[in-house]
Amino acid sequence: MSSSGDAQDAAARVAALESELEATLEAAVRREALNAQTIKREALNGAGALEARELRSRVDVLYQENDVLTAQARLSADELERLRQERAGGVEDQMRLVGEVGELRAHVAAVE
């Protein structure tokens, strides 16, 4: 049963991490969007070429971070699925052993 609990705990941790990463990413996107609006206004006023380049650089970094976070979320989901499959295999083995023990008990009872 503890393996099932471990898998559930792992699933809860993965879900919590994914939720936290998603919230962080959304906050970063909003912040960068606000920065982009500010830089755009400054660029329209003729003083924002440097800021526009900085914004492009920040947006590129944000996209890279998003790619990393997405990859990490996928790896976490893959690991969780692996743990689920491993647990399912363990349950099948345990059920097979229980059946064999039952057969042995029946055989011993028949011999006695």
N, C-alpha and C positions, 0 to 999 in steps of 0.2 A: 504494500500500500504506500510505503514511503516514496517509491519511485514514481507512483502516480501523483503524489503530492509534490514531488520534485518537479515533475513535468508541468504541473499546474502552476507551481511557483515560478518556474522558468517562463511559462507562457505569460503570466501576470507581469513579470519583470520586463519581458520583451514588449508587451503592450504598453506598459508605463514608459519605457524608454522611447518607443516609437511616438507616443503621444507627446512626450516632452520635446523630442527632436522636432516634431512637426510644429509645435507651438513656438519653439525657438526660431525655426526657419521662417515661419509666418511673421514673427516680430521683426526679424532681420530684413525681410522683404519690405515690410511696411516702412521701416526706418530708412532703407535705401531708396524707396519710392519718394519719401518726403525729401530726402537729400537730393534726389534727382530733380524734383520740382524746384527746389531752391536754386540748384545749380543752373537749371534751364532758365529760370527768371534772370539770374545774374548774367548768363550767356546772352540772353536777349538784350540786356542792357549794355552789352559790349565788353564786359569785364570777366567773362566766365570761361575762356578757352582752357585755362589750366584746370579749373574746377570740373569742366566737362570731361577732360582726360582722366582726372581723379575719379570721377563717377564711373566712367567706363571701366576703370581698373577695379573699383569696388564691386561693380556688378559682375565682372569676370570672376572675382574671388568668391562672390556669393554663389554663382553657378557651380564653381568647383566644390565649394563646401556642400552644396546641395547634392552633387554627384556622390561625394564621400558619404554623406548621411544616408542617402538612398542605398548605396552599396552595403553599408553597415546594417541597415534595416533588413535588407535581403539576406545577408549572412546570418543574422539573428533568427529570422524566420526559417531559414534552411536548417539551422542547428536545432531549433525547436521541433521541426518536423522529423529530424533524425532521432531526437530523443523520444518522440511519440512512437515512431516505428520500432525503436529498440525496446521500449516498454511493452508494446504489443507483442513482440517476439518473446519477451520474457514471460508474459502472461500465458501465451500458447504453450511454452515449455513447461510452465508450472502446471497447467491443466493436464498436459500429457502425463507428467509424473504423478499427479493425483490419481489419474485413471489407472496407471500401472500399479500404484500402491493398493488401490481398491481391488484390482485383479489378484494381486499377490495375497491380500488378506482373504479373499474369497477362496483361493486355492488352499491356503493354510487351514482355513476353517473346514474345507471339504476333506482334507487329509486327516484332520483330528477327528 
